[in-house]
């Protein structure tokens, strides 16, 4: 059985489902296009919106580089 408060787990699970609820088709296509132009995945781009409350732009090179570096680290750790 899991550890911790079951209420907190269920509240987190509900919040997660609500945050990742599929947006309208137009918004999803816009995010996919923007993510592709920035060299990010749809999930990476959307997570940035959810975590930081802002849409990345081409000028956000430092943040985009940090996201890509984290992706490389995750891939490398899976290979170990």
WOJOPE-V333879 format. One record per pair of residues at least 24 apart in sequence whose ideal C-beta (glycine too) atoms are under 7 Angstrom apart, sorted by sequence separation. I is the first residue (numbers start at 1). GAP is how many residues later the second one is. D is the distance in whole Angstrom. If there is no record, write none. Layout:
[[I	GAP	D] [I	GAP	D]]
This chain:
[[40	24	7] [39	25	7] [38	26	6] [40	27	6] [39	29	7] [19	31	5]]
